[in-house]
């Protein structure tokens, strides 16, 4: 993995976007090449874009990461935030976005990234490292070539079967995600409505405590109560003197302790003529265990007439969903698993999605708006049920491609094609990892039952960009094959490598299956899903090469959830947008034309039996699924705007609208041109594949760096 300086260098050395390609790969380069400044701008954003996807899987800088409907963006310089002690618990743990989210993950202290806009909250102070927007002349070519050298071992689209386009327009270059605010995602809920943050009011509830409960305790008192709650001190209680001894004041203190520190009970005591509120554990460590599992929040404090789940819309900037949940859970002092959502969202973007949380009041949640930057919570409601992964209907994207080189006519052709024909529904590059060992190779080894190879692929030294401690861990493993010694080289133990090494230390080198099983199930399955995606991409490219963009007899279509063949007499009833292709598995059928044999040949070359996709270990048995080969986005609109200042936002966010900011006004002429696109996509669809079709560019980091280093010369 990239060490800190290298990672910052990667983000700052923004090389050009890839050379546009013609409708068939390799058919030509653009007639004009980008200027040096254009070249520098494009990679910065494209490195972010390459991980900007939907419901996918990636090895994020060497780690396996669950990606939701928009995926994770690249690592950026961490910007730190000191937050008002009214909210921030005293705890040394820090969020590490490089870690694998697991069931063991404890809530971690928030690190909230500033968008560099908005008013500074009275409850928060921002202390951040300034991110450089420009580049120093000295050494930038050397840095570009250094990163290109590291990434030359990575994958290209060709390596994972992404080879075709469906449109005939000429491609052009543009900068994607030059600023994370150039990419906005709004979730489309199960009711088909696009989620927006447009209401910060809190539902009125007479049983909610007053706002004073959040301010009545001092920093020192909160620290003492936090330590008492977690059994970190020797005392069995904490006494808080009531300075203004009134019944109302005592009531507020009681409410504050019970609201902010679940698991504690309170009572009032007279001591030497003074009134004290005494906090204590009602049932010792059993009470704490109950709170930490989040299975039984304080029942007596939750109104019976109110739904058990508070649903709200979460607006976040430059933070992925798992990190955001960790931030919220830390501030609320609850476990992350009481939150539910329908899909995970991108990091390098502004995203808006619905979240549900078990028995946390809207009032407590709304209070976080005073403490957090780059987060906003609103549109609160109480419901009887949580949210479930996969319930969403899709996502609506607002994307800006800056500094485009295409003419108005080229843009018109490209966008009309996207609207009318669509794009090939490939699995995007981040599905297969960014290092020299693709995730699909590990998945193939699992399916082959080759466990020594699985272990070797995950732990062996590899070429390319990785953090220094991972390099040292791999070197130690290669030298000693001692899992305990290699584990000592890892400061971050929850990564895939760390979990596998811990398993090998526990179960021994002769029981790799059990050792591998320590990795959470969903993350293990990502490897074999990556292999399925690899096969699907290759087969779809071959299907389009052999039969073009029209349905043919023997193709598959879905009727409900059941796949059926297109017969000769039914051919006029279907279009290419109805055709599906199977991901290999034991519960799918294959097309009744020569693509079926292509599936068989590919799996046979990989030493797999297409007729027996059941694995000795049930978890790794593939049932298969069907996926449409062409996706036509909905609600497509676009406009070309001109601007002079590359830093200005080109459209309003939900928060801008809440604050009453007027929309940007564009001049008729300007130094730069940008393409603003709006479109909706169904779940499990990759936005970069839609943008790839518009620009006609290879979306791999390897291709970007190699092309752009050449252009810089």
N, C-alpha and C positions, 0 to 999 in steps of 0.2 A: 504494500500500500504506500501511497505517497506520504512522506513526512510533511509536517506543517509548511515549511518554506516551499517545498515542491508543489504542494497542493495550491498554495496561494499563487505560485508562479503559473501553474496550469490555468487558473482562472483569469489571471491578468494578461497572459500572453494570448490574446484573443485573435486567432488567425482567421482567415477568410472562410466563408461558407464554401461548400464543395462546388466544384464545377458542375453546372447543370448538364444533365444527360439527356439524350434524345430518347424516344419512346422505347428503343431497345438498347440495352446496356452497351456502353462503349461506342455508341454511334457518333459521338462527337463532343467537343468541348465548346464552351461559349465563344461567341465571336469576339467579345471583348473581355479582358480579364479585369478583376477588381483592382482598385488602387491599393497602395500599401496600407492606408488607413482603413479602407474597407476590409482588407484582409485581416488586419489586427482585430477589428471589431467582431468578426463573425464567429471565430472559434470560441471566444469567451461565452457567447450565448449558446452556441451549438453544443458545447460540452454539457451545458445544463439541459438543453433540449433532448439530448440523446437518452436521458433518463426520465423523460417527462410522460410516462405512459399510463395506460389504464389496465387494471386487473392483470398484473403481470408478476414476473419474478425476476430478480437480478442478483448477481453477486456484486453488491455495492462496495467497490474498492476492496474486494476480497472477502466480503461478508455476504451471507445470504439474507436478503431483505424482502419482506412481504411488500408487494406494491399493490396499491389499490387502483382505483379507476384513473389515476393519473401518475402514479409512481413517484419515485424519489428523485430529487434533483441532485446535482453534484455537491460534494462537501464544500463548504465555504468557510471563511474565517469566522470563528465563533465570536459573536459579540455578546458581551456580558452585561447583565442588568442587575443593579442593586435595587431591590424592591422594598417598599415601605414595610417595616416590621409588623404593621397591622395585618399583613397577609403572609409573609414569608416565614415558614417554620425554620428553626435553627437546625440544620442538618448538613453534614459535609458531603453527602452523596451528590454527584453531578450527572446530569443527562449526558449520555454518550451516544450520539447518533450512529456511531460505528457498531454499536452492539446489536446483537440479535434480540428482538423482542421475544421473551419467553414467559412461560407461566410463572417462573421464579422471579421475574423482574420486580424489584421493589420500586415504589415511586421515587423519582429522583428530583433533585433540586432544579427548578426551572432555569434555563438559560434562554432568554427571550431575545430575538433578533430585532433590531430596530429597522423600520422602513425608512427612517430619516425624514419622516413627515408627521404632522399632527402636533398637538400641544403636549408639553410634558405634564404628566399627571402629578397632582400634589402628592399622591401616594407612591410615586416611583421616581427614582433617579437613574438616569442612563449613563453607563460608563462603557464606552466602546472603543474598539480599534477602528480608526478611519479606514474605509476601503477606498483604494485608489481607483479613480475612474479612468485616468490617463495612463500612459506608459512612458517609462524613461527610454530615451533613444538607446542609451548604452546598454548593451547586453541583451536586448529583447530578441534579436535574431538567434543569439546563442541559446537563450532560454527556450525559444520555440523549437529549435532543433533538438535540444535536450529532451523535451517532452515528446517530440515526434519519435525520437530514438526509443524512448521507453514504451511508446504505444505501438511501435511497429510489430510487436508480437500479438497485438489484439486482433479481433475479428473484423471482417468486412461483411457487408450485406451478402455478398456472394457466398461466404462461408456458411451462412445459415439459410440459404435457399431463397433470399429476397433478390429476385433478378428481373422482374417484369413491371411494366407500367401499363395502364389501360388507356391513357390519353395520348393524343398525337401532338399536343401543343409544344412549343419550344420552351425549355426550362429557363429559369433566371435565378439569380442569387438574391438572398435577403438575410437579414440577421434576426434569428429567433432567440427570444429571451435575452436580449441585450440588458434588459432590466427585468427582475422577476415580476414586476407589476405589468409587464407586457403580456402576461399569460394569466388569465382569470378563468376559474372553473366554478360553475354553479351546478350543484347536484340537481338531478331531476328525480323527485321522490316517487314513491309507489303510487301516488295519486296522479302522476304525470305532470305535476306542477314544478316549475323551476324554483329552487330555494333561493330566497333573497333575505338579507338582513335589513329590515326596514321598520322595526319596532323594538325599542329598548325598554318599553314599560314592563312593569312587573305585575302579574295578576294580583288583585287585591284579595287578601286572605286575613281575616281577623285573628287567626291563630298563629300567624307569623310573629316572631319577636320584632321589637322596634329596631330601627337602624342603629341605635346607640349601642347595641350589643357588640358591634364590630369595633367600637372605638373605646369602650370603657376600660379595657385592660391595658396595663402598661407593657412595654417590651419585656421588661424583666419578669413580670408576672406570667406572660405568655411562655417565656422560656422555661420557667419553673413548672408550669402546668404541662408543657410538652414533655419535659423529662419525667414528670410524674406519670403521665399517660403511658409512656414507653418503658416504665420501670428503670429509668437511667439514674435515679438518685436513691439515696438510702432512706429518705423520709417516706412515710406512708401517707402523708397528706401535705397539702399546701394551704396556708392560711392567708387570706387577703383582707386587710383591714378596710372597713367601710368608713371613709372619711366623712362623707355627708350622710349621716345615718337617717335615711328615710326608707320607708317600705318600698317606694318606687325604685330607689337606687339599689337596694338589696335585690329586688326582683330582676333588674337589668343585669346585675353581676351574675346571678344564678343562671339566667338565660344565656349569657355570653359564654360561660364555662361549658354548659351542656351543649350549646350549638357548635362551638369551635373545637371542643375536645370530647368527641364521642367516647363513652366508656367511663367517664368520670361522673360521680354524683356529688351533690353539695348539701351543706347544712349550715345554719347560722349558729354561732356560739358567742357567748359573753366571756371576755377575758380581761380581768382587771378593769372592769367598767367600760371596755371598748367592744364594739361589735366587729366580728370577723365572719367572713364566708370561708368555710373550710371545704376544700375539694379532696376527694378520696376515691379509691376504686371500690365499687360496691361488692364485687365478687373476685377481687384479686386478679391474677393473671388470666383466669378464665374469661373475665370480661374483656380484657385486651385481645385475647385470641378470637373472641367473637367479633369484635370490631374489625380486626385485621383481615378476617375472611370476607367481610362485607356481606355475609349471608343474612345477617339479622340486625340491620341498623336500629336505632332506638325507636322501638315500636310505639312507645307511649307518647313520643313527641311528634308523631305523624298523624294528621287528621284522618279519621276513617272515611270521611266523605270524599277525600282527594285521591286521584289516581296515584299509584305507587311510583310512577316514572315522570320525571320532569323532562319534557322534550324542549330542545332549544336549537337555534341556528348558530353555528360557530363560524365566524369570519376569522381567518388567520392569514398571516403573511410570512412567507419564507420559512415555513415549519411543516413537517409532515404530520400526518394524523396521529401516529403513535407517540411522537414527541409531544404533541399538543395535549393528548390525553394524560401523559405523565406530568406535564406542567399543571393541568387542572387538578389532578388527583393529589399532587403534592400540596398545592395551596389549600385544598379542601380537607386535607389529612384523611384521605380514604384510599382504598386500593383501586388501581386502574380498572380492575375487572367489573366494577359496577357501572361502567360506561358501555354503551353499545352504539353502533353506527352501521350504515348500510354499505359503506365502501371507504377505503383509505384514499387519501388525496396527496397530490404532489407536494414536494417541499419548495422547490424554486418556482413559486407561483403565489397568487392570491386565490384562496379557495373558500367556498361557502358550502357548508353541508349541515345536515341535521344530525344531532347527537341526542341520546337519551341517557339519563342517569337515575339510579335507583335511590329514592327517598332523600334527595337533596333539594331544598326549596329553591324556587326561582329567585327569592330574595338573596340567598347566599351566593347563587351563581352570578346574579347581577352585580353584587359587590365586587366581583373579580374585575369588572370593567374599570374600577378605580385603581387597581393594582397592576394590571398586565398591560404591556405594550405589544402592539401587533396582533392582539387578539380582541375580538368583540363578541359578546354573547347577547342574544336577543330573541324575539319571537317566542317567548316562553309559553308553554301550555302543559297541563297535567294530563297524563294518559295512563291507561291501565296496563299497557304492554310495552316492552322494550323494542328496539330496532334490531333487525337481523341482517347479516351480511348477504348481499345479493338481492335485497328487496328493491333497490333503486332501479329506475327505468333507464338511467343513463346519466350523461353529463352535458351541460351546455358550455361551450368554450368561446371565450373572446380572446383572440390572439392578434398581436401586432408583429408583423415582419418589417423590421426597420431597414432603411437604406436599400430598398429594392432596386434592381437594375433593369427589370422588365418594363417594356413599354405598356401604355394603357391597353393596347390591343392584346398583348401577351397575357396581361393580368386577366383581362376579360375572358379570353379563351380558356385559361387555366381554371378560373373560378366557375365558369359555365360548365366545364367538363366535370369538376368536382360535384357540382350540384346535380347534374343530369345523369352522369355515369357513376361517379363515386371513385373508390380506390380499392385496391386489393387488400383484403383484411389480414395482412401478414401479422405475425407476432413480431413486435419491435425488437431492436437490438438489445435493450436492457434485459430482455427475457433470458439472454444467454450469457450474461456476465461481461465484465470489462477487462479481465485478466487473461493470461495466456492459457488458462485451463477453463474452457467453456463449461457451463453448468450442464449442458446436454451430455457431455462425455461422462460426467459422474452419474447422471441418470441412466445412461446406457449400461454402465458397469453394474449398477444396482439391479437392473432388469436381467442382466446376464448372470447374476449371482456371483459376480467376481469381487468379493469383499476386500481382498488384498489390494486390488486396483482402485477400489473406492477410497480406501485409506490413503493410498499413494497419491491419487489425484488431488485430494484435499490438502495433504500435508507436505508434499514434496516442494522443493524450491522451484520457483517459476520466474520466467523473464517478465519484465514489464514493471508497472507502477504499483508499489505497495508500501505501506508504512514500515519504518525501520524495524520496529519490534517484531512484525510478522516475518520479515526477512531473517532476523536472528533466530526466531522460533523454528523456521523451516530449516535453516542451516544446522541448528542443534539436532533436529529430528533426523536429517540426512546423515549426520555424523554419528549419532549414538543410537538411534531408534529407541530412545528412552522417553516415553511419554511424560514422565514426571519432570525430567530435566528440560524438555522442550516447553512444558507448561510454565515453568519458572521464568521463561523469557517473555511471557505474555502478561502485560499489565491489565489487559481486558480479557476476562475469562469467558464472557458470554458469547464471544464470536463462535462461528462454526468450528474453527480450528481448536479453540480452547475447549469447547464442549466435547469434541471427539477425543482430544487428548485426555481429558478427565475421565471419559468412558474407558479408554484403553488402560489408564492407571487403575481403574476400579475392577475391570473385568479381565484384563490381560490381553496380550497380543493374539491369543488363539480364539478369542471370542469377539471378533470385530463387529458382528451383527448386534450384539448387546451394547457394545461401546457406541456404535453409530446411533442406537436407539435412544441415547441420552438427548440427542438433538430433538427439539420439539417436533411433533409429527408433521404439522403443516409445512415446516421448513425442510424436512426430509422429502416430503412429497413434491416440493418444488423442483427438485432435481429431475424426477421422472416426468413431471409435467413439461419441463424444459425440453426433454428428449422428444416427447410427443409433439411439441411445438416445432421442433427442428424438422421432424418428419413431415408435418403438415405443410410448413412453408415450402419445402422442396417439392412435395406432390402437387401443390396448388400451382407453383411455377410451371411444372410439367403439364398440368391440365390446361393452363392458359396457352402454353406454347403449342400443344397438340390440337386443341379444339377452339381456341379463340374465345371471344366474348359472347358466345351464344350457347344456349342449352342444347345438349345432344342426347340421343337415346342412350340409356344406361347411366346418366347422371342421377344424383340423388337430390330429392327435395323432402322437406318436412311437412307432414300432415299431423298437426298437433305436435306431440313429442316423438312421433314415429317416422322413421325415414323410409321412403318408398322410391322406386325407380321411375324415371321418366320413360314412358313407352313412345314408340314412333308416332302413334296416333294422337298422343297428348302433347306433342312438342310445342304446338302453338299456344297452349294454355300457360306456358311458363316463360320467364325471362332469366337472364343470367343472375339477376338479383335474388332468385328463388333457390339457386343451386347451393348445396352444402357439400362439404367434404368431411370425412371422418378423421378424428384423431385416433390412432391405433388403439385397440383394446378388444376385450373378449365379448363385449356386448354391442358391437356395431357391425353394420354391413358395409361393403366396399362397392364402388361403382362397377357397373357391368360393361366396362370397356377396358382398353389397355392400361389405364391408370391403376386398375386393380392389381395388375401384374407388377406394375412399378412399385406399389406398396410392398408386395411380397419380396421383390428383389432387394429393395433397400433394407428391409428388416433381416433378410437372409444374410446380406453382407455384414450386418451387425451381429450375427450369430443369435438372432432371435427368431422364434417361431410365431408367425402371424396367426396361426390357428390355435395357439396356446399362450395367451397373454396373461394367464393366471400365474402368480408367483408363489413360491413355497411359503413366503411370508405374506399374509393376507393384505397388509397395508400397501404392499407394492404391486398388487394385482391391478392391472389397468382395465377399467370397464370401457373406456373410450367415450367419445362425445362427437357432436356434429357442430360445424362452424360454417357460417356463410362465407363464400369466397369473395364476394364483392359487397361492400357496404356503401350505401348512398346516404350521406349526412342529411339531416333534416334542418329546417330553419336556417338555411344558408343565406348569408348576406355579406356584403363587403363594400369597402370604399377605399380609394387611394387618397391619402392626405399628404400635404407637404408641411415641412417644419424646418426651423433653423437651429433650435437648441436640442441637441441629442438627449438631454436629460429630462425634458419635460414629459409628463404623462400625456398620453394621447387619447385617454377616455377616463371617465369617472368610475370609481369603485362604489360599492354599496355604502361604505363609510363616508366617502365624499358626498354622496347624495343625502345621507343622514345629516351631515353638517351643512347642507345647503350650498355646497360649492357649485358654481355654474360650470357647465360642460366646457371643455377647451374649444377655443375658436381658432380656426386655421386660416392662414393667409392663402391667397391664390397662387403665390410663388414662394419657393423656399429652397434652401440648400439641399435638403433631403426629402425623399419620398418614402412613405410607408404604406403597407397593405394591412388594413384592419379587417379581420375575418371574424364572423360569428357563425357557429354551427353546433348542432347537437349530435351526439353519438350514443349508441346503445352501450350497455356494459361490456366489458371484456374486449373493447376495441381501442386501438392505439392511435392517439391523436397525431403522433409523429408520422405515422404512415399516410395520414391524410395530407399533412404538410409536405411530405416527401413527394407525393403525386403532383402537388401544385408547383413545387420548385424544381422537381426532377433532380434531386441530389441523393447521394449515398449518405445515410444517416450515421454511419459508424464513426467513432472517434478516430480510429486508425486512418480512415480515408481523409477525414478532415485535416488531421495534423500533417499527413504526408503531402497532400495537395498544397496546403497553405504554406508549409515551409518552403516548398519549391517556388511558390509565388513571391514569397518575401525576398528571395534572392534576386 
